[in-house]
Amino acid sequence: VVHLSQWLGRWGELKSLARTNPFVVVVMGQERKMSYVLVAERLGMEKGRAEGQAELLLLQIERRFGPVAKAVTQRVRRAQAKDLEAWSLNFVDATTLDDVFRD
């Protein structure tokens, strides 16, 4: 949890940075130190996480249900993060492949 006083103490620095580089966002690290991450880097990290989640789900599906059809592979690899999360949770209780993709 970030205390408002911590943000206010750095407000001038943040405003200055935002004025000079609109592609920078502020991220609060575990050590409670400010670090600056380019938006493109942030998007890249999110994409990498989604790709990893998709690949893990495909491995789990193959392990439980056997070879994965090309259509299923494409569906999983093209999925949004929210769908991958839902399908990964569905997988825990799934007894069929259709159970994984239920709404």
Secondary structure, DSSP 8 states (H G I E B T S, - for coil): ---HHHHHHTHHHHHHHHHH-TTEEEEE-TTS-EEEEEHHHHHHHHHHHHHHHHHHHHHHHHHHH-S--HHHHHHHHH--HHHHHHHHHHHHH-SSHHHHT--
